[in-house]
C-alpha cells in the first residue's frame, strides 16, 4: 500500500512538472526567448508563507548552511527539472519488486 502511495505521488509530481514545462515553453514562444521558471518562484506563487516557514525551520532547527547554499541552489533550478527528477525517483522507489525464482 505504501509503495502505491509513493508511486502515485511520483506520478502526480511528474505530471505537474510536465505542466510546468509546457507553461515555460508557451512563455518562451511568446517572448522569443528561453524562459525557465525557477522552483522558488513557482513555490512562492503557490504558497508564499510556506517558503518563509521552511527557511526559518531549516535555519533554526537544522543548520543555516543547509538553507544557503544547498536549498537556495535547488530553488533556483527550473521547476520542471526538479519536479521531473523528484517524480521519477519516487516512481522508482515505489515500483513493485519482482521476485526472482530459482529454477
C-alpha positions as CSV (number, residue, x, y, z in Angstrom):
1,X,0.0,0.0,0.0
2,X,2.8,2.4,0.9
3,X,4.5,1.6,-2.4
4,X,1.4,2.5,-4.3
5,X,1.1,5.9,-2.5
6,X,4.8,6.7,-3.2
7,X,4.3,5.7,-6.9
8,X,1.1,7.8,-7.1
9,X,2.8,10.8,-5.6
10,X,5.6,10.4,-8.0
11,X,3.2,10.4,-11.0
12,X,1.4,13.5,-9.7
13,X,4.7,15.4,-9.2
14,X,5.9,14.3,-12.6
15,X,2.6,15.4,-14.2
16,X,2.9,18.8,-12.5
17,X,6.5,19.2,-13.8
18,X,5.3,18.4,-17.3
19,X,2.7,21.1,-17.0
20,X,5.4,23.5,-15.8
21,X,7.5,22.5,-18.9
22,X,4.5,23.3,-21.2
23,X,4.0,26.6,-19.4
24,X,7.7,27.6,-19.8
25,X,7.5,26.5,-23.5
26,X,4.5,28.7,-24.1
27,X,6.2,31.7,-22.3
28,X,9.3,31.1,-24.3
29,X,7.4,31.1,-27.6
30,X,5.5,34.2,-26.7
31,X,8.7,36.2,-25.7
32,X,11.0,34.7,-28.4
33,X,13.5,33.9,-25.6
34,X,14.1,30.9,-23.4
35,X,12.0,31.3,-20.2
36,X,12.7,28.9,-17.3
37,X,10.7,29.5,-14.2
38,X,12.7,28.7,-11.0
39,X,11.3,26.4,-8.4
40,X,11.4,29.1,-5.8
41,X,9.3,31.5,-7.8
42,X,6.7,28.8,-8.5
43,X,6.6,27.8,-4.9
44,X,6.2,31.4,-3.8
45,X,3.4,32.0,-6.2
46,X,1.5,28.9,-5.0
47,X,2.2,29.1,-1.2
48,X,4.1,32.2,-0.2
49,X,4.0,31.7,3.6
50,X,5.3,28.1,3.5
51,X,8.6,29.0,1.8
52,X,9.4,31.5,4.6
53,X,8.4,29.0,7.2
54,X,10.6,26.3,5.7
55,X,13.5,28.7,5.7
56,X,13.0,29.5,9.4
57,X,12.7,25.9,10.4
58,X,15.8,24.8,8.4
59,X,17.9,27.6,9.7
60,X,16.8,27.3,13.3
61,X,16.5,23.6,13.8
62,X,18.9,22.1,11.3
63,X,21.7,24.3,10.2
64,X,21.9,27.6,8.3
65,X,24.4,26.1,5.8
66,X,21.6,23.7,4.7
67,X,19.5,26.6,3.6
68,X,22.1,28.7,1.9
69,X,23.7,27.4,-0.4
70,X,22.1,24.0,-0.7
71,X,18.3,24.6,-0.7
72,X,18.7,28.1,-2.3
73,X,20.6,26.5,-5.2
74,X,17.8,23.9,-5.7
75,X,15.2,26.7,-5.6
76,X,17.0,28.5,-8.4
77,X,16.7,25.4,-10.7
78,X,13.9,25.2,-13.2
79,X,10.6,23.9,-11.8
80,X,10.1,21.2,-14.5
81,X,13.6,19.8,-13.9
82,X,13.3,19.5,-10.1
83,X,9.8,18.1,-10.4
84,X,10.7,15.7,-13.1
85,X,13.7,14.2,-11.2
86,X,11.7,14.0,-8.0
87,X,8.8,12.4,-9.7
88,X,10.9,9.8,-11.4
89,X,12.8,9.0,-8.2
90,X,9.5,8.5,-6.3
91,X,8.1,6.3,-9.1
92,X,11.2,4.2,-9.0
93,X,11.1,4.0,-5.2
94,X,7.5,2.8,-5.2
95,X,7.8,0.3,-8.0
96,X,7.0,-3.3,-7.4
97,X,9.9,-5.6,-6.9
98,X,10.0,-8.7,-8.9
99,X,10.7,-11.9,-7.0
100,X,13.5,-13.9,-8.5
101,X,12.7,-17.5,-9.0
102,X,15.4,-20.1,-9.0
103,X,15.0,-22.9,-11.5
